[in-house]
Amino acid sequence: MPTLAIEIADAALDAAVGDALVASSPGIALLDPAGITVGAAAAASTRLKPLLVMDRFWSGLSTQPLARALPEARTPADLAWLHVRQLHAQAGADADADAVILAVPSSWREAELGLVAGIARAAGLPLGGIVDSAVAGCAGREAGYRVLHLDVDLHQSTLVALEGEQTLVRREVGVATRVGLRALMGAWAQVVGESMVRRTRFDPLHQAASEQALHDALPGWLESVAATGRTEAALDFGGRRFAVELHRDECTLAAEAWYTQLADLVATTARGEPVTLVMTRRAAMLPGLAERLARAAGSAPVALPAGAAAFGALAHGSTIRSDGALALVTGLPRSCPAARPVQPAGGARATHLVHGGVAHTLEAEPLVIGSDPAAPRMLRLPAQLPGVSRRHCSVLLGAHGAIVRDHSRHGTFVNGQRVNGDAPLAAGDRLRVGSPGVVFELVAVN
């Protein structure tokens, strides 16, 4: 039987089996006295019945009483249970699994983890493991030593710093508590509404039905704007069609206050070091955000596909699954390493790296080079050298000889050629870092 993975976020639950995303459900509940609905059906009524909407039961997962409690759901945990059951039913035959792995938000603490384990079991799921969503989404993907994972959820954004040579481990979690999809979507709905009033005299925000139609169409418009720079935002209402053109610049301007907070969070977490910024699909679809954050990260962000954490959990299922007591997994192997380096033909195997007349022995444990390497084996360079990162590159002995592993956005060069990931080294090679640079000689000592 297959394994089912469920990625949990307050914006949506995503379920995956094998290589297919089999179900997705928004994290919204409608607490109607006539009956509680969750997921897409509830999302379709957020503007029609705003006083009955609850969209914080995942971000505020607890057993505290709801302000608007009903017999079927008295706490956020009750709503989460209903949501998990509905998602499981939505997945249908694909959910008939021998084990379920949950990918959970990095900001969760022990209380939420304990609750979600109980909720899954109460919903009849054979819970087999719990993994950090950022770790699951990034492990196995080509990236540098240090990775920043950004998710923009309904009510907050989370930036997770991960790092590691062979194993990608969660190191730091930062939260922008006021930057969420709900606030951003409200601002962009206002942009579209005001544009329609100016150009067509129709105000889509004046009536609940047209406001709901606008919010239903808004994600698709924004994704198109993010991809192409502009799109037609059109609504059919009352037998008429109302259309305006929506541009990336006006979307970015409306979101500037929130984008600035995210850019500051990325820059603060990066601390001037080369990083790979990875964005969830929710974050990547926001117009102008990737371009705004590229400056803070120092390179273009990488966009993850929908359900990336669920698929990552499945790919690493054997590592995550536990037959005993469950524990949150916060580190996973990098299962997509760079191609194994091959020793150059005719070159003797390098045994030492020479700098300033000193020969440093090459070992399996990396010799880390940079202005502030902070490693057990390190070669520290002057901090003022241009083009040298704190943790610039590592030189080590692999199964087939010496290799250099680049960590820097500034670049590491072997015999004048820039390194892409890992590169083999032989005696006689010249390794350069910085600009104009510091040069190291590779030698073989018998």
C-alpha positions as CSV (number, residue, x, y, z in Angstrom):
1,M,0.0,0.0,0.0
2,P,1.2,3.5,-0.7
3,T,2.2,6.3,1.7
4,L,0.0,9.4,1.9
5,A,1.7,12.7,2.8
6,I,-0.3,15.7,4.0
7,E,1.2,19.2,4.0
8,I,-0.4,21.4,6.6
9,A,-0.7,25.2,6.4
10,D,-3.4,27.6,7.4
11,A,-3.8,28.6,3.8
12,A,-4.4,25.0,2.6
13,L,-4.0,21.3,3.2
14,D,-2.3,19.4,0.3
15,A,-2.3,15.6,0.1
16,A,0.0,13.7,-2.2
17,V,0.5,10.0,-3.1
18,G,3.3,8.9,-5.4
19,D,3.9,11.6,-7.9
20,A,0.4,13.1,-7.8
21,L,-1.3,15.8,-5.7
22,V,-4.6,14.1,-5.0
23,A,-6.4,16.7,-2.9
24,S,-6.1,20.3,-1.8
25,S,-8.4,22.1,0.6
26,P,-8.3,25.8,1.8
27,G,-7.9,26.2,5.6
28,I,-11.2,28.0,6.0
29,A,-14.4,27.0,7.9
30,L,-17.9,28.4,7.8
31,L,-19.6,28.1,11.2
32,D,-23.1,28.2,10.0
33,P,-25.7,27.1,12.6
34,A,-27.3,25.1,9.8
35,G,-24.1,23.1,9.5
36,I,-20.3,23.6,9.4
37,T,-18.5,23.5,6.1
38,V,-14.7,23.5,5.6
39,G,-12.4,23.8,2.6
40,A,-13.4,25.1,-0.8
41,A,-17.1,25.3,0.1
42,A,-16.4,27.6,3.0
43,A,-13.9,29.7,0.9
44,A,-16.7,30.3,-1.6
45,S,-18.7,32.1,1.1
46,T,-16.1,34.2,2.8
47,R,-17.5,37.5,1.4
48,L,-21.1,36.3,1.5
49,K,-21.1,35.4,5.2
50,P,-18.0,37.1,6.6
51,L,-19.2,36.9,10.3
52,L,-19.4,33.1,10.1
53,V,-16.0,32.6,8.7
54,M,-13.1,31.1,10.7
55,D,-9.7,30.9,9.1
56,R,-7.3,30.7,12.1
57,F,-7.9,27.2,13.3
58,W,-4.6,25.9,11.9
59,S,-2.5,28.9,12.8
60,G,-4.2,29.0,16.2
61,L,-4.4,25.3,16.7
62,S,-5.5,24.7,20.3
63,T,-8.2,23.4,22.6
64,Q,-9.3,26.9,23.7
65,P,-13.0,27.6,23.2
66,L,-14.1,29.2,20.0
67,A,-15.7,32.6,20.2
68,R,-18.5,31.2,18.0
69,A,-18.7,27.6,19.2
70,L,-21.2,25.1,17.8
71,P,-22.0,21.6,19.1
72,E,-20.0,20.0,16.2
73,A,-16.9,22.2,16.8
74,R,-16.1,23.9,20.1
75,T,-12.4,24.5,19.6
76,P,-9.9,25.1,16.8
77,A,-8.8,21.5,17.2
78,D,-12.3,20.3,16.4
79,L,-12.3,22.3,13.1
80,A,-8.9,20.9,12.2
81,W,-10.2,17.4,12.8
82,L,-13.2,18.1,10.5
83,H,-10.8,19.5,7.9
84,V,-8.5,16.5,8.0
85,R,-11.4,14.1,7.7
86,Q,-12.8,16.1,4.7
87,L,-9.4,16.1,3.0
88,H,-9.0,12.4,3.5
89,A,-12.5,11.8,2.0
90,Q,-11.6,14.1,-0.9
91,A,-8.5,12.1,-1.7
92,G,-10.8,9.0,-2.1
93,A,-9.1,5.7,-3.0
94,D,-5.7,7.4,-3.2
95,A,-5.9,8.0,0.6
96,D,-6.1,4.2,1.3
97,A,-2.5,4.2,2.6
98,D,-0.5,2.0,5.0
99,A,1.0,5.2,6.6
100,V,0.5,8.9,6.7
101,I,3.3,11.5,7.0
102,L,2.4,15.0,8.1
103,A,4.6,18.0,6.9
104,V,3.9,20.7,9.5
105,P,4.7,24.4,9.8
106,S,8.2,25.3,11.1
107,S,6.7,27.8,13.6
108,W,4.8,25.0,15.5
109,R,5.8,24.1,19.0
110,E,5.3,21.0,21.1
111,A,1.7,21.9,21.9
112,E,0.6,22.0,18.2
113,L,2.6,18.9,17.4
114,G,0.9,16.9,20.1
115,L,-2.5,18.1,19.0
116,V,-2.0,17.4,15.3
117,A,-0.9,13.8,16.1
118,G,-4.0,13.3,18.2
119,I,-6.2,14.8,15.5
120,A,-4.7,12.6,12.8
121,R,-5.3,9.5,14.9
122,A,-8.8,10.5,15.8
123,A,-9.5,11.0,12.1
124,G,-8.5,7.4,11.5
125,L,-5.2,8.1,9.8
126,P,-2.3,5.6,10.3
127,L,0.2,8.3,11.4
128,G,3.7,7.2,10.6
129,G,5.8,10.4,10.9
130,I,6.0,14.1,11.2
131,V,8.4,16.3,9.4
132,D,9.2,20.1,9.1
133,S,7.6,21.4,5.9
134,A,10.5,23.6,5.0
135,V,13.0,20.8,5.4
136,A,10.8,18.4,3.4
137,G,10.3,21.0,0.6
138,C,14.0,21.7,0.2
139,A,15.7,18.4,0.8
140,G,16.8,16.7,-2.3
141,R,16.9,19.9,-4.4
142,E,20.0,21.4,-5.9
143,A,20.9,24.3,-3.7
144,G,23.9,25.9,-1.9
145,Y,25.1,25.1,1.6
146,R,22.7,27.6,3.1
147,V,19.0,27.7,2.1
148,L,16.3,30.2,3.1
149,H,12.7,28.8,2.7
150,L,9.9,31.4,2.5
151,D,6.2,30.7,2.8
152,V,3.5,33.3,2.8
153,D,0.5,31.9,4.6
154,L,-3.0,33.4,5.4
155,H,-2.0,35.5,8.4
156,Q,1.8,35.4,8.5
157,S,5.0,34.6,6.6
158,T,7.7,32.3,7.8
159,L,11.3,32.3,6.8
160,V,13.3,29.2,7.7
161,A,17.1,29.0,7.5
162,L,18.5,25.6,6.7
163,E,22.0,24.4,6.1
164,G,24.3,21.4,5.8
165,E,26.7,19.7,3.5
166,Q,25.2,16.2,3.4
167,T,22.1,16.7,5.6
168,L,19.9,19.8,5.3
169,V,19.0,20.8,8.9
170,R,16.6,23.5,10.2
171,R,18.7,26.1,12.0
172,E,16.5,29.2,12.5
173,V,12.9,30.2,12.1
174,G,11.8,33.8,11.6
175,V,8.2,35.0,11.4
176,A,6.6,38.2,9.9
177,T,3.4,38.2,11.9
178,R,1.6,40.9,9.9
179,V,2.5,39.7,6.4
180,G,-0.2,37.2,5.1
181,L,-2.3,36.4,2.1
182,R,-5.4,37.8,3.7
183,A,-4.0,41.3,4.0
184,L,-2.3,41.2,0.6
185,M,-5.4,39.9,-1.2
186,G,-7.5,42.6,0.5
187,A,-5.1,45.3,-0.8
188,W,-5.1,43.9,-4.3
189,A,-8.9,43.5,-4.4
190,Q,-9.0,47.2,-3.5
191,V,-6.7,48.0,-6.4
192,V,-8.9,46.1,-8.9
193,G,-12.1,47.6,-7.4
194,E,-10.9,51.2,-7.6
195,S,-9.7,50.6,-11.2
196,M,-13.1,49.3,-12.2
197,V,-14.8,52.2,-10.6
198,R,-12.6,54.7,-12.5
199,R,-12.9,53.0,-15.9
200,T,-16.3,51.4,-15.9
201,R,-18.2,53.0,-13.0
202,F,-18.9,49.5,-11.6
203,D,-17.8,48.9,-8.0
204,P,-17.3,45.2,-7.4
205,L,-16.8,45.8,-3.7
206,H,-20.2,47.3,-3.2
207,Q,-22.2,44.0,-3.2
208,A,-21.3,40.8,-1.4
209,A,-21.9,38.6,-4.5
210,S,-19.6,40.7,-6.8
211,E,-17.0,41.0,-4.1
212,Q,-17.0,37.2,-3.7
213,A,-16.6,36.8,-7.5
214,L,-13.6,39.2,-7.4
215,H,-11.9,37.3,-4.6
216,D,-12.5,34.0,-6.3
217,A,-10.9,35.2,-9.5
218,L,-8.0,37.2,-7.9
219,P,-5.5,34.4,-7.3
220,G,-5.6,33.5,-11.0
221,W,-5.1,37.1,-12.1
222,L,-2.2,37.5,-9.7
223,E,-0.5,34.4,-11.0
224,S,-0.8,35.7,-14.5
225,V,0.6,39.1,-13.5
226,A,3.5,37.4,-11.7
227,A,4.3,35.4,-14.8
228,T,3.7,38.0,-17.6
229,G,3.6,41.4,-16.0
230,R,0.0,42.1,-16.8
231,T,-3.4,40.5,-17.3
232,E,-7.0,41.3,-17.9
233,A,-9.1,41.3,-14.8
234,A,-12.7,40.7,-16.0
235,L,-15.9,40.1,-14.1
236,D,-19.3,39.0,-15.6
237,F,-22.0,40.4,-13.3
238,G,-25.6,41.4,-13.8
239,G,-25.5,40.4,-17.5
240,R,-22.5,42.7,-18.2
241,R,-18.8,42.3,-18.5
242,F,-16.5,44.6,-16.6
243,A,-12.7,44.5,-17.4
244,V,-9.6,46.4,-16.5
245,E,-5.9,45.7,-17.0
246,L,-3.9,44.8,-13.9
247,H,-0.2,45.5,-13.9
248,R,2.7,44.1,-11.8
249,D,3.8,47.6,-10.9
250,E,0.5,48.6,-9.3
251,C,0.3,45.3,-7.5
252,T,3.9,45.7,-6.2
253,L,3.2,49.3,-5.1
254,A,0.1,48.2,-3.2
255,A,2.1,45.5,-1.4
256,E,5.2,47.6,-0.7
257,A,4.8,47.9,3.1
258,W,4.5,44.1,3.4
259,Y,7.2,43.3,0.8
260,T,9.6,45.6,2.7
261,Q,9.1,43.6,5.9
262,L,9.9,40.3,4.0
263,A,12.9,41.8,2.3
264,D,14.2,43.0,5.7
265,L,13.6,39.5,7.2
266,V,15.5,37.9,4.3
267,A,18.4,40.3,4.5
268,T,18.7,40.0,8.3
269,T,18.6,36.2,8.2
270,A,21.1,36.0,5.3
271,R,23.6,38.2,7.2
272,G,25.5,39.1,4.1
273,E,26.2,35.4,3.3
274,P,25.4,33.7,0.0
275,V,22.1,31.9,0.3
276,T,19.6,30.1,-2.0
277,L,16.2,31.6,-1.4
278,V,13.4,29.1,-2.0
279,M,9.8,30.2,-2.2
280,T,6.7,28.1,-1.9
281,R,4.2,28.3,-4.7
282,R,2.0,30.6,-2.6
283,A,4.8,33.0,-2.2
284,A,6.2,32.8,-5.8
285,M,2.8,33.6,-7.3
286,L,2.7,37.1,-5.6
287,P,3.4,39.7,-8.2
288,G,6.8,41.4,-7.9
289,L,7.8,39.6,-4.7
290,A,10.5,37.4,-6.2
291,E,12.1,40.4,-7.9
292,R,11.9,42.4,-4.6
293,L,13.5,39.6,-2.6
294,A,16.2,38.8,-5.2
295,R,18.0,42.0,-4.1
296,A,17.9,41.0,-0.5
297,A,19.1,37.4,-1.1
298,G,21.7,38.3,-3.7
299,S,20.3,36.0,-6.4
300,A,17.1,35.0,-8.1
301,P,14.8,32.9,-5.8
302,V,13.8,29.4,-6.7
303,A,10.1,28.6,-6.9
304,L,8.8,25.3,-5.5
305,P,5.9,23.5,-7.1
306,A,2.5,23.1,-5.3
307,G,2.7,20.4,-2.6
308,A,6.5,20.4,-2.5
309,A,6.6,19.6,1.2
310,A,4.2,16.7,0.7
311,F,6.3,15.3,-2.2
312,G,9.5,15.8,-0.2
313,A,8.0,13.9,2.7
314,L,7.1,11.0,0.4
315,A,10.6,11.0,-1.2
316,H,12.2,10.7,2.3
317,G,9.5,8.5,3.8
318,S,11.9,5.8,4.9
319,T,13.9,8.4,6.9
320,I,10.8,10.1,8.4
321,R,8.7,7.0,9.3
322,S,8.8,5.7,12.8
323,D,7.4,2.5,14.2
324,G,7.7,3.8,17.8
325,A,7.3,7.2,19.4
326,L,6.9,10.0,16.9
327,A,9.4,12.8,16.8
328,L,9.5,15.9,14.6
329,V,12.1,15.4,11.9
330,T,14.0,18.7,11.3
331,G,16.8,17.4,9.1
332,L,16.9,15.2,5.9
333,P,19.6,14.0,3.6
334,R,20.5,16.0,0.5
335,S,19.4,13.3,-1.9
336,C,20.3,15.2,-5.0
337,P,24.0,15.9,-4.6
338,A,26.1,17.3,-7.4
339,A,27.5,14.8,-9.8
340,R,30.3,12.7,-8.4
341,P,33.6,14.3,-9.3
342,V,35.9,12.4,-11.6
343,Q,39.6,12.8,-11.3
344,P,41.1,14.6,-14.3
345,A,43.0,12.4,-16.7
346,G,46.7,12.5,-16.2
347,G,46.6,14.6,-13.0
348,A,48.1,13.2,-9.8
349,R,45.9,13.0,-6.8
350,A,46.2,16.2,-4.8
351,T,47.0,15.7,-1.1
352,H,47.6,19.3,0.1
353,L,46.5,22.8,-0.5
354,V,49.2,25.4,-0.2
355,H,48.7,29.0,0.9
356,G,51.3,31.5,2.1
357,G,54.0,28.8,2.2
358,V,51.9,26.5,4.4
359,A,50.6,23.2,3.1
360,H,47.2,22.2,4.5
361,T,46.5,18.5,4.4
362,L,43.3,17.5,2.6
363,E,41.0,15.1,4.5
364,A,37.5,13.8,4.3
365,E,36.5,16.5,6.8
366,P,36.2,19.7,4.7
367,L,38.8,22.5,5.0
368,V,36.5,25.6,4.9
369,I,37.9,28.8,3.3
370,G,36.4,32.2,3.9
371,S,36.6,35.4,5.9
372,D,34.8,33.8,8.9
373,P,34.5,30.1,8.1
374,A,33.5,29.0,11.7
375,A,34.3,25.3,11.1
376,P,36.4,22.7,12.8
377,R,39.0,22.8,9.9
378,M,39.2,26.3,8.4
379,L,41.4,28.7,6.6
380,R,40.5,32.2,7.5
381,L,41.2,35.0,5.0
382,P,41.3,38.8,5.8
383,A,37.8,40.2,6.2
384,Q,38.4,43.2,3.9
385,L,39.2,41.1,0.8
386,P,36.7,41.9,-2.0
387,G,34.6,39.1,-3.3
388,V,35.3,36.7,-0.4
389,S,32.3,35.4,1.6
390,R,32.4,34.4,5.2
391,R,32.0,30.8,4.2
392,H,33.3,30.8,0.6
393,C,34.2,27.3,-0.3
394,S,35.3,23.9,1.1
395,V,38.2,21.6,-0.1
396,L,38.0,17.9,0.9
397,L,38.9,14.4,-0.1
398,G,36.0,12.5,-1.7
399,A,35.9,8.9,-2.9
400,H,37.7,9.7,-6.1
401,G,40.1,12.4,-4.9
402,A,40.1,16.0,-4.0
403,I,37.2,18.3,-4.7
404,V,36.2,21.9,-4.1
405,R,32.6,22.8,-3.1
406,D,31.5,26.3,-3.8
407,H,29.3,28.1,-1.2
408,S,29.6,31.7,-2.5
409,R,27.6,33.8,-4.8
410,H,30.9,35.6,-5.7
411,G,32.3,32.4,-7.3
412,T,35.1,30.0,-6.8
413,F,37.5,29.4,-9.8
414,V,39.7,26.4,-10.7
415,N,42.3,27.2,-13.4
416,G,40.3,30.2,-14.4
417,Q,37.0,28.3,-14.7
418,R,34.1,29.1,-12.4
419,V,32.9,26.1,-10.3
420,N,29.3,25.0,-10.5
421,G,28.6,23.1,-7.3
422,D,31.5,20.6,-6.9
423,A,34.6,20.4,-9.1
424,P,37.5,17.9,-9.1
425,L,41.0,19.0,-8.1
426,A,44.4,17.5,-9.1
427,A,48.0,18.3,-8.2
428,G,49.0,21.4,-10.2
429,D,45.6,23.0,-10.2
430,R,45.2,26.6,-9.1
431,L,42.2,27.5,-6.9
432,R,41.1,31.2,-6.7
433,V,38.6,33.0,-4.5
434,G,37.8,36.7,-4.5
435,S,38.6,39.5,-7.0
436,P,41.3,40.0,-8.0
437,G,41.6,37.1,-5.6
438,V,43.7,34.8,-3.4
439,V,45.2,31.8,-5.2
440,F,45.9,28.4,-3.7
441,E,48.1,25.7,-5.2
442,L,47.1,22.0,-5.1
443,V,50.1,19.7,-4.7
444,A,50.8,16.0,-4.2
445,V,53.1,15.0,-1.4
446,N,54.3,11.4,-1.2
